[in-house]
Amino acid sequence: MKRKYITILLAVLLAAVGSIAQQPAQQLEPSVARLQQHISYLASDALDGRRTGTQGANDAAHYIAGEFARLGLRPAIQNAGASRRLSVAMSQYLQPFPYVSGINLGQGNYMSLGDKTVNVGEDWMPVGFSSNAKVERTSIAFVGYGITSSELNYDDYADKRTSGKIALALAGTPDGDNPHGKYARYEGVRWKAIAAKNAGAKALLIVSREAKLKDDRLSNLTYDNSAGDAGLPVAVISQDLIGGKATFDRLEEGAKKRQYIFDENSTASLTTDLVRKEVQAYNVIGVLEGSDRLLKNETIIVGAHYDHLGRGGEGSLAPHSGEIHHGADDNASGTAGVLELARLFTSQRVKPKRTIVFMCFSGEEEGLLGSSYYVNHPVAPLANTVAMINMDMIGRMKARKLIIGGVGTSKEWRDLIDSANKHLFGEQVSPDSSPTKSSKSEHLANINVSQNASIVMNSDPKRFDLTLQEDGYGPSDHSSFYSKQIPVLFFWTGTHNDYHKPSDTFDKINYEGEVRVLSLVARIVRDLDNAEKRLTYSVAKSDSQQGRATGFRVYLGTIPNYSDSNDGLLLDGVRDDSPGARAGLKAGDKIVKIATRDIKNVYDYTAALGEMKAGEEYVVEIMRAGERLTLKIKPEARK
Ligand SMILES: [Zn+2]
């Protein structure tokens, strides 16, 4: 299998070399051969799935930096030092950001139940987001599943006997195995830890549902890079420690009836000691300086994420982890797209007027970490950033279907897309055609306007079958830019069966299709660059499913920042005309308290949101420019 794979790879590389040689100089079309070359390397076994913080991801970053250097892009990071593996010149393309790549047990882990010392790694394990702390000989309170939900009128802590004690909870929920049960969203140990902390518990012990502790996902020491630690020690313990499966079943029966009967005299001592492995992850950034004296101060960003899922784990849809997730479409395709566009724009005779910044992000799969870092540490002022074009999964075009998100983020986008489309098909644009609504839509290809109204105006088989979506927020890096009031477009050829699986391989890419997508993107970027006036930012209608997916009853219109934080919830944005905006919340605010709840991170925030009721007024405390402010917010019902 592997040999065959290498043979195919070689054949593709040879084919690529051959056809590049035949291309005339000044060839300004995206090239199938070059896309094959980039994607077959980025999605190869050698890069091991490009998980953020791994050697494979770093090798991908070096490859991208090498291409940027070869194309003559200016490195974006001025004060980069040489690293062990990279020259100063190359590392100047890399924007480092902190990332927790792994968690290890420290030396100090200790647990005893009563007088019996139990072994870390065998009988118990701290969970990856546990705080490091020491809790000495403290009584244990059994708390059923350890769930608090005012929405479901369910509170395992209602009897208030847990304060100052160690909470002992069963893994899972009263739903049993039903993943769509009403308790499903309280199952996560992050939420259970918040409930325990709010109830005044000193620590939380979760009894595993697995016969062997090693089989429990919770014992894997994974870290989500999103919210700092839990604020109290949290550990998973084996069923054996409480007397085996029979005891577990008895406790579960009690938990379902809310009878919390457990050995009243039980105590535990607990020390948790986790060592977080902090590494650097990298965005790769190259600059093509604008040629116009004034307009060069304006920046157009062309970006894509290059990280993927490594060998599975969190985010993988494969049944078993351990296999390389190649990520050819997601998102070697977009990365290759950035490289091809960089080649087109550096090799064209007429230099762009505005500055074009080519950017490949890491940490996307973990929650837009790289792009979120960039917008908080930009290399060119965000106020002068005209637009951000994002490509994520553009390699699987079927039946000429292309999705473009973000068209509501500037009122000029629809016309730009329309005219780029026309240009691509060589249509004559008559300059005096009156730009009324109906004549405009005739120029559009088969456009499915969001809200599912489908307008099929032209059945030219060469045309894109476009689906235009308004929202500037979405599941990829353009979200980070839109939250800073930058117009965005998001190009995507849709999902497929290999999505987030090892089988997303380079041989399944539709290279001709990707060339067409890139031609369209190139044309749009050129038009953006040639426009006399910069784009106007507008607030897009939301087609977001987020609220429905998470099942919250209330809506605030806030866009949380998902990077690591332990002192409040930073807002990346606030939707206009939302309860958050009416309360006076702004991007950059850090929410530290809602009603009586302290908010340390996005989990505390989400838990607090789950407890709010529409139409009631709540006090929100925020930090803004070093000052603590108090605002009042009235959530709306989720539609
Ligand atoms: Zn992905």
Residues whose N, C-alpha, C, O or C-beta is under 5 A from the ligand:
A	BS01	ZN	D330
